[in-house]
Amino acid sequence: MSLLFYALKVEGRTKDKPVDKFEYLAKINALELFEQKDYKTTWQIFDCEERERMDWILSPRTDLLKDRETIYLKLFDIYGPNKTISFFKLIQKDDVKEIQLKLCPNEYVLEYHDEKGMILDKSGFKVVN
């Protein structure tokens, strides 16, 4: 089992206890293992019920592959001061088609990283039902 959650910043709110965060992590990972049977260079986790998920299309920034063989697309959910990874895709020059996703209503940050982990581009959007 992999743990696919991390918080970049926790601002000492009393309801943000470490045990609560771990319980949340365990629940979303258990749900993901139940829903997805195979693993690829792409994965996604959900923080809502299937009936709440909305269709969404991402068009990868192919121009970022100009001098690179591979870039990493990471999509984060935003929860106050925290961001949690929701979707990941390894993008190579021969795999630059649109990405069809199901997303939970929330605010998101989309980041592209190079092989060394440097951010190449960053943008945000909101999914509402």
N, C-alpha and C positions, 0 to 999 in steps of 0.2 A: 504494500500500500504506500502511496506517496502522499505527502502533505503539501497541498497546493495553495496555501493561504499564508499571507504575512501582512502585518500592519507596519506601515512606514513610520507612523507617528501616533502616539497615544498621549493625550493631554490630561492625564491624571484624573479623569472623571471617575467618581466613585463607583458607578455602575459598570465600568470597564475592568472587571476583575480578570486575572489570568485564567482562572478556571472557566469563566463564562466564555472567553475567547476559544479555549481549547474545546469546550463542548460544541460551540458553533462549528469549529473546524472539523471535528469528528462527524457531525451530522452531514455537512455538505460533501465530505469525502465519501461517506457511506452511500449517500444518494448517487454520487457520480459513479462509483463502482457498480452499483445496481443498474444504472441506465446505460453505461457504455461497456461493451464486451471486448472491443479490440483497441489497441493503442497505436497511434501513428505519430507523425511529426506535427500533428494538430491535436489539441484537446480543448475541452471546454467544461466548466463546472457551472452549476446553476444554484441560485439562492432563492428560487421561487418554485411554486408548483407548475407543472407542465401547462395547465390551462391558462396561466398568467403570462406565458412567454409570447413574445411578439417577433414576427419575421423582420429581419434586418439584413441589409447587404452592405458589405465593405468592399471598396475598390482599392486594392493595395497600391501604394506609391511605387510603381515600377521604376521610376527615375532613380530611386535610391539604390538600385542594383547596378547602376552604370559601371562602377569600378569594383563591384563586389560579386562574389558567387552566391552569397547567402545573406539574408537579413532576417531578423526575428521580430515578428509582430506580436505585441502584448497588449491585451485589452484589460483594463482594470475597472472594477466597480468602485464608486466613491461613496464612503460612509463617513460624513463629517470630516474629521482630520485624517481618517484612515483610507487607504486604498487596498483592495484585495484583487488578486489576479483572477480573471474570469475566463479568458480565452488566450490561447497561444498558438502560433503557427510559424513554422520555419518556412521561409519563402526563398525559392531558388529561381534562377532565370527561366527555367522551363515550366514554372508553376506560378503564373501571375494572373490567373483568372479571378473573377469576383468571388467573394467569400459569402456564402449564405449562412446566416446564423439565426438562432432563436435567442432573444435577450429578454431578461427580466426588466420591468420598468425601473429605471434608476439613472443616475448620472454616470458617465463613463469617460475614461481617458484612454486614448489609443497612442501607443508608443512604438516606434521602430528603433531597433538596436542593431549595431554591427556585431561582428564576431568577438570584439573585445568588450562588449557591454556598453559602449557609448551610445547615448541617445542621438539618433539621426533626425527624428522628427517627432512632434508631439501635438495632439489635438484633442478636443473634448466634444462630447455631444450628450444629449439627454434622450432617453426613451420613455415615452409616456403612453398610458393606455387610454 
